[in-house]
Amino acid sequence: MMFLRRSGIVVFVLCGTLVAGTMALGAPSPSVDIVPGHYLNGLDFLTMSDLAQAYYVAGVYDAFRAVEAESAYHLISQLMEGTYVRRNDNDKSPADITLSRLGRALAGSPRTYVQVLAITKEYIASNPYDLDAPAALLIWRAIAEADWD
């Protein structure tokens, strides 16, 4: 339970950093109010300026990497403390499964943020029926499905 609370805090802080950082860098802010429970979706992403899209994608990608690093830190800590318990797939929590999928999605990492932005735009153009999904999830899917070779 503590892990889920920490994960929620990490994601909340990262999202806040993303929004504040984008505004501080002078990027036009999206014309969507920040409302609890609301997220930027694919359509919101498409209405952003090119610069705002670039900053948004960079922030989301960095947030994914930060969550992955935090997960690895906790795994290493548990291994060193001898408190790690290996679970089979049926015993994993949804959070564990999600972190595992995130790690696989990031395994074939891009070299530049421009690449992440390009594959995100390509993914959204190829999946117009997903425009109501969270933009961050669309970025995740684009990264996961991309061929980085």
Secondary structure, 3 states (H helix, E strand, C coil): CHHHHHHHHHHHHHHHHHHHHHHHCCCCCCCCCCCCCCCCEHHHHHHCCHHHHHHHHHHHHHHHHHHHHHHHHHHHHHHHHCCCCCCCHHHCCHHHHHHHHHHHHHCCCCCCHHHHHHHHHHHHHHCHHHCCCEHHHHHHHHHHHCCCC
